[in-house]
Amino acid sequence: MKVECRMLGWGLLMSTALLLTDCRRADEVDPQDENELITTVRLNFTEQGTTTVNTFEFRDPDGEGGNAPTRFDQIKLKPNTAYNLTVELLDESKTPVVDLTEEIDEKADEHLMVYTATPASLLTYTYGDKDSRNFPIGLTGTAQTGTAGMGKLKVQLRHQPPVNGTAVKNGTAAPGSDDVNLDFELIVE
């Protein structure tokens, strides 16, 4: 009888330990919520008041590493002009090609597009979309160019999934990691 009680106690202890281990795992970042493979980034600048669309693209079909990108456009825009900006994000390593723009929009609470011009006087960006917590997303917005000049436009997609069950996206680029980090040459003339 004493042996049965000890075994029952040991079994209860092991069950509790397994239960606690499973609870901790539930709070960790979902292993399926990893960074996206994005091979193509298209920036569509539509001059406000017109139907004129200028599309600029980065394309690296095999992803980071391996072969060099097959396309990395210079962005050329008019000075002192407002543009509606939309972005398309694709994974062309798969057949058929996967349009990740929709997935990013569906998981908007975990993603943030960031557009940073250097020098800052070349272009300012205003977000046109928000997630469920009223933080910006950046799949659509407005780009306003300044005076003529040359520089860079850094385009980042920040992946900001919850950590230990707590949302980390706060409207800034600080939390998370990059799904995309590209420095386009920017020419305003």
Secondary structure, DSSP 8 states (H G I E B T S, - for coil): -HHHHHHHHHHHHHHHHHHHHHHHHHHS--TT-------EEEEEEEETTS--EEEEEEE-TT-SSSS--SEE--EEE-TT-EEEEEEEEEETTSSS-EEHHHHHHHTGGGEEEEEEEESGGGEEEEE--B-TTS-B--SEEEEEE-SSEEEEEEEEEEE---BTTB----SSSSSSEEEEEEEEEEEE-
